[in-house]
Amino acid sequence: MLPPLRVAYFTMEIALRSDIPTYAGGLGVLAGDLMHSCADLKVAAACITICWQHGYMRQALRPDGTQSYEDIRWVPAEHLQKLPARVTVEVEGRTVHVGVWEARSGNPKSGVPVYFLDTNLEENAPEDRAITNHLYGGDQAMRIKQEIILGIGGVRMLRALGYEEIGTYHMNEGHSAFLTLELLKERGFKDEDVRPSCAFTTHTPVKAGHDVFPYDLAWKVVGSMLPWHIKSLAGEDALSMTQLAMNLSRYTCGVSQVHGHVARSMLGNQAIDAITNGVHHVEWASSEMAALFDREIPGWREDPQLLEAKSRDLQDEELWSAHQKAKERLIALVNRVAPVPFDAHTLTIVSARRVVPYKRPELLYTDIQRLREVAGGKLQIIHAGNAHPDDRFSQEVIMRMIERSRELKDSVRICYLPNYNPDLAKVLVAGADVWLNTPMRLHEASGTSGMKACVNGVLNLSTLDGWWIEGYARDHESGWRIGPMAQALDAEDTRRIDAEDLYTQLQYEVIPEYQYPDRVRWIRRMKRAIGLMGYFSSHRCVREYLERAWKN
Ligand SMILES: *Cc1c(COP(=O)(O)O)cnc(C)c1O
């Protein structure tokens, strides 16, 4: 038997290290950062996830702007440690064997263990070996099978590994909600005996983002693991993983304060709390910035709050020079692919994120003539972002971006970098001057890339949504907001207002401050941005989870 766990953290994806590609995007990056903080803070935690053969896919861009995606070949045995434990689960009435691999965050022996469940075993039928093939791939039946492995297989695996006492089973998104079915079975099908052990974080402010399965399909795939009262737990008409998770959790939260409001009204549950996401301050600081903090703010690695107290004492020249080195690295990377060379002395805006409509990736290009006037040789722009491989919207956006980069090359340099992933993100969030984010209000649950920019002294320029409402409110000097707080009634009106404000901010605030002699005001803002990391670190986030979600 192993020592008690304060929390078993279940997540469909995790970006633990860049050589383990079992993630797709922000959700996995967040899980990785939280586990790193758990390791640092010596929280007795373990993480349950899946050993995806194909998680992250590599994006390539052709010169005409069309994209292709290719699977990354990786061999788990070269990156993870195989453990002997085995469990079985029932899928469509068949017995499926589940194996497990381990990696740790932090110390390889004493750090937080991450268990990767795997059905790619010889004793399984080919169709069942394929269950852990593709993260978010396949049809609804496949998704249910994957969620059986994660939830039911995950709890059984914890038992097989020797974990008996677990304070909280945490569901990071609804994907792992079937863990409640195994707990119900273990505890005599008494909801009131399961609920005190479970907590749930919802991440998705749009209805379509939640897993909902027809009951006939769920019966066929999950079978007798569905309890008789499933409809009272997961919804009358269809099985909602969010409802199931929420109804069997003692604690549910959203991932920013504004997302808490959205989740309360969307899910009709006034008890939903909010814990704003955070990022791991050491993971995301450039080596130059980390070296500067090591010299000037000793102890920042253990206690990121020191950044808030002490960032204002940093020397202007040293801070600027650490930033410039990170920027030069980014510019060198850009210049391997850019059609016109970028330079390290021009104001550089980066906008990198998944290409989806609500993030309005083309807001900056609403009025090309206006952009030309505002930019006039004083601006260079870097974009990056992947999309679902067969997403038409993103194909067209990226093609237009490439076209525009040619059309505008005399007044503003634009480059689209392929293959946005955490390694590239590290270079981007450190080397930008300005981090641009333009989501439609109330659509961004939190966003975390802007926090990564902060620790590097990079200034956010963003609409007020998700975490930035809180970041901007904490310190107006740490960046700029785009548009008003409130959403206009009509999306097109809002878009026009936001675009106009974006140009105005650039023309009268951002560009002049960057060009001001010695950049006094700019560098002061950089210190303020670094100061925000005192709050928006995953250390603070984990402490809030400990106090509210993982208490006992
Ligand atoms: C941090 C990160 C994200 C999440 O950032 P957003 O602000 O939500 O866009 C997504 N993808 C990668 C590769 C990241 O590093």
The ligand as an SDF file (V2000), in Angstrom:
LIG
                    3D

 15 15  0  0  0  0  0  0  0  0999 V2000
   -0.1340   28.1580  -23.1210 C   0  0  0  0  0  0  0  0  0  0  0  0
   -0.4950   27.4500  -24.3590 C   0  0  0  0  0  0  0  0  0  0  0  0
   -1.8290   27.4010  -24.7890 C   0  0  0  0  0  0  0  0  0  0  0  0
   -2.9670   28.0850  -24.0500 C   0  0  0  0  0  0  0  0  0  0  0  0
   -2.9040   29.4630  -24.2400 O   0  0  0  0  0  0  0  0  0  0  0  0
   -4.1500   30.3760  -24.6400 P   0  0  0  0  0  0  0  0  0  0  0  0
   -3.8930   31.6550  -23.9870 O   0  0  0  0  0  0  0  0  0  0  0  0
   -5.3840   29.6960  -24.1190 O   0  0  0  0  0  0  0  0  0  0  0  0
   -4.1340   30.4540  -26.1160 O   0  0  0  0  0  0  0  0  0  0  0  0
   -2.1130   26.7190  -25.9550 C   0  0  0  0  0  0  0  0  0  0  0  0
   -1.1410   26.1010  -26.6630 N   0  0  0  0  0  0  0  0  0  0  0  0
    0.1430   26.1340  -26.2790 C   0  0  0  0  0  0  0  0  0  0  0  0
    1.1610   25.4410  -27.1030 C   0  0  0  0  0  0  0  0  0  0  0  0
    0.5130   26.8020  -25.1190 C   0  0  0  0  0  0  0  0  0  0  0  0
    1.8130   26.8240  -24.7450 O   0  0  0  0  0  0  0  0  0  0  0  0
  1  2  1  0
  2  3  1  0
  2 14  2  0
  3  4  1  0
  3 10  2  0
  4  5  1  0
  5  6  1  0
  6  7  2  0
  6  8  1  0
  6  9  1  0
 10 11  1  0
 11 12  2  0
 12 13  1  0
 12 14  1  0
 14 15  1  0
M  END
$$$$
